[in-house]
């Protein structure tokens, strides 16, 4: 599983990344977590609002911070 957290490094982006890491750890899944902070790359992915979350190339969250429980539901798929 490839998880991308997209954002320029603001507090909300860092909090989403932390929540993603916690959700992955709690689920015990094997996932590659990538922080994307390059604004050009974020725009190329069509993201208008950060923070955003993509799982295996599919945009799942944009413009808000999801809590650990919501992220676990998303990651369980």
Secondary structure, DSSP 8 states (H G I E B T S, - for coil): -EEEEE-SS-HHHHHHHHHHHHHHHHHT---EEEEE--HHHHHHTT--SSSEEEETTEEEEESS---HHHHHHHHH-
